[in-house]
Amino acid sequence: MTIKNPAPYKNLQRPFTRKSRVKSKGYIKTVPPSHLLKYTMGNSNKFNNKGYPIIVHIVSKENAQVRDVALESIRNHLHREIELQIGADYYMRVNAAPHQILREHKQAAVAQADRISSGMSLSFGKCVGRAARIHKGNDLLVFGFMDDGAVAKFRNIFSNAKSKLPILTTTVVEKIK
């Protein structure tokens, strides 16, 4: 299910949610499933034992919400391109978890829709998706590589893939001795 205009979901605002012990009195009836399938990929044992001398962090430059479909899209694209161009000896982790529930008040998009959809003025809306809250300076993605040549190839791969993210990011390379 697509969201018509993603702009209202980008800003960080505390949502009005009612959590009730009685299920019938709660506003959120069901939580939509997350589209982000995997959070870690590659050789996690080698990364945990500090086997990768170069760690690359993708850091957010702004506060925003990122939808789970955008995170899954960039994760899938980067995984495919890294395996094709660099090889299977790498590590990737998605640090953002989509816990925020996005809601939308459905509007009819036909002629004379203003007469049809004149319901509640401040309707709570239906759950349409999930998003991760990203704060300025936090890691969005973490990668582990073996050499500087892989990092150079990764910068090229990420420059092509960063249009899938709705926020500005920067790349920080950390060399472990």
C-alpha positions as CSV (number, residue, x, y, z in Angstrom):
1,M,0.0,0.0,0.0
2,T,1.5,3.3,-1.1
3,I,1.4,6.6,0.8
4,K,0.2,9.4,-1.4
5,N,2.4,12.1,-0.1
6,P,5.4,11.1,2.1
7,A,6.2,14.7,3.2
8,P,4.0,14.6,6.4
9,Y,5.9,11.5,7.6
10,K,9.4,12.9,7.4
11,N,9.3,15.2,10.4
12,L,9.9,14.0,14.0
13,Q,6.7,14.7,15.9
14,R,5.4,12.8,18.8
15,P,2.3,11.0,17.6
16,F,-0.9,10.9,19.5
17,T,-1.5,7.2,20.4
18,R,-3.8,5.8,22.9
19,K,-2.6,2.7,24.7
20,S,-5.4,1.1,26.5
21,R,-5.6,-2.1,28.5
22,V,-9.0,-2.7,26.9
23,K,-8.3,-3.6,23.3
24,S,-11.6,-2.2,22.0
25,K,-10.7,1.3,23.4
26,G,-7.2,1.5,21.9
27,Y,-6.8,3.6,18.7
28,I,-4.3,1.3,17.1
29,K,-5.9,-2.1,16.4
30,T,-3.1,-3.9,14.6
31,V,0.5,-3.0,13.8
32,P,1.5,-3.5,10.1
33,P,4.4,-5.9,9.5
34,S,7.9,-4.5,9.0
35,H,9.2,-4.7,5.4
36,L,12.8,-4.7,6.7
37,L,13.7,-8.4,6.5
38,K,17.3,-8.6,7.8
39,Y,19.4,-6.3,10.0
40,T,22.8,-8.0,9.7
41,M,24.5,-9.4,6.6
42,G,27.9,-10.8,5.8
43,N,30.4,-12.3,8.2
44,S,29.2,-11.2,11.6
45,N,31.6,-13.4,13.6
46,K,34.6,-11.8,11.9
47,F,33.2,-8.3,12.6
48,N,32.5,-9.1,16.3
49,N,36.1,-10.4,16.7
50,K,37.5,-7.2,15.2
51,G,38.6,-9.0,12.0
52,Y,37.8,-6.0,9.7
53,P,40.4,-3.3,9.8
54,I,38.2,-0.7,8.2
55,I,34.7,0.3,9.5
56,V,32.5,2.6,7.4
57,H,29.6,4.4,9.1
58,I,26.7,6.0,7.2
59,V,25.7,8.9,9.5
60,S,22.6,11.0,9.3
61,K,22.9,14.8,8.9
62,E,19.3,15.6,10.0
63,N,16.5,14.4,12.2
64,A,13.8,12.5,10.2
65,Q,11.7,9.4,9.9
66,V,12.7,6.8,7.3
67,R,10.1,4.3,6.1
68,D,10.9,0.6,6.4
69,V,10.5,0.2,2.7
70,A,13.3,2.7,2.1
71,L,15.6,0.9,4.5
72,E,14.8,-2.4,2.9
73,S,15.4,-1.0,-0.6
74,I,18.8,0.5,0.2
75,R,19.8,-2.7,2.1
76,N,18.9,-4.9,-0.8
77,H,20.6,-2.7,-3.3
78,L,23.8,-2.3,-1.4
79,H,24.0,-6.1,-0.6
80,R,23.6,-7.0,-4.3
81,E,26.1,-4.4,-5.5
82,I,28.7,-5.1,-2.8
83,E,28.6,-8.9,-3.5
84,L,29.0,-8.3,-7.3
85,Q,31.8,-5.7,-7.1
86,I,33.7,-6.3,-3.9
87,G,33.0,-9.9,-3.0
88,A,31.5,-11.8,-0.1
89,D,34.1,-10.8,2.6
90,Y,32.3,-7.9,4.2
91,Y,29.8,-7.0,7.0
92,M,26.7,-4.9,6.9
93,R,24.4,-3.9,9.7
94,V,21.2,-1.7,9.7
95,N,21.1,0.2,12.9
96,A,17.6,1.8,12.4
97,A,14.6,-0.2,13.6
98,P,11.2,0.8,12.3
99,H,9.0,1.0,15.4
100,Q,7.0,4.2,14.6
101,I,3.5,3.5,13.2
102,L,2.4,5.7,10.3
103,R,-1.2,6.6,9.9
104,E,-3.2,8.1,7.1
105,H,-6.8,9.4,6.8
106,K,-8.1,7.9,3.7
107,Q,-9.6,10.3,1.2
108,A,-11.7,9.5,-1.9
109,A,-10.0,10.6,-5.1
110,V,-13.1,10.9,-7.3
111,A,-15.3,13.8,-8.4
112,Q,-17.6,15.1,-5.6
113,A,-15.4,13.4,-3.0
114,D,-15.9,16.4,-0.6
115,R,-19.5,15.3,-0.1
116,I,-18.6,11.7,0.4
117,S,-15.8,12.0,2.9
118,S,-17.1,14.6,5.3
119,G,-16.6,12.5,8.3
120,M,-14.7,13.2,11.5
121,S,-12.6,16.4,11.3
122,L,-9.7,15.0,13.3
123,S,-9.8,11.4,12.5
124,F,-7.0,9.2,13.9
125,G,-6.4,7.4,10.6
126,K,-5.6,3.9,9.6
127,C,-2.2,2.3,10.0
128,V,-0.4,2.3,6.7
129,G,3.2,1.5,7.5
130,R,6.2,1.8,9.8
131,A,9.1,4.1,10.1
132,A,12.4,4.4,11.9
133,R,13.2,7.6,13.8
134,I,16.7,8.8,12.9
135,H,18.4,11.6,14.8
136,K,21.2,13.8,13.6
137,G,24.6,12.2,14.1
138,N,23.4,8.6,14.6
139,D,24.6,5.7,12.5
140,L,22.1,4.5,9.9
141,L,24.3,1.7,8.4
142,V,27.6,0.1,9.5
143,F,30.0,-1.7,7.1
144,G,33.2,-3.7,7.7
145,F,35.8,-4.1,4.9
146,M,39.2,-5.5,4.5
147,D,41.1,-2.9,2.4
148,D,41.1,0.6,1.0
149,G,40.2,-0.6,-2.5
150,A,36.9,-2.0,-1.2
151,V,36.1,1.3,0.5
152,A,36.8,3.2,-2.8
153,K,34.4,0.8,-4.6
154,F,31.9,1.2,-1.8
155,R,31.9,5.0,-2.0
156,N,30.9,4.7,-5.7
157,I,28.2,2.1,-4.9
158,F,26.8,4.2,-2.1
159,S,26.8,7.4,-4.2
160,N,24.5,5.6,-6.7
161,A,22.2,4.2,-4.0
162,K,21.8,7.2,-1.7
163,S,18.9,8.6,-3.7
164,K,16.8,5.8,-2.1
165,L,17.1,7.5,1.3
166,P,15.0,10.6,2.1
167,I,17.6,12.1,4.4
168,L,21.1,13.6,3.9
169,T,23.9,11.4,5.0
170,T,27.7,11.4,5.3
171,T,30.2,8.6,5.2
172,V,32.7,8.2,8.1
173,V,35.6,5.8,7.6
174,E,37.3,4.4,10.8
175,K,40.5,2.5,10.6
176,I,41.1,0.0,13.4
177,K,44.7,-0.8,14.4
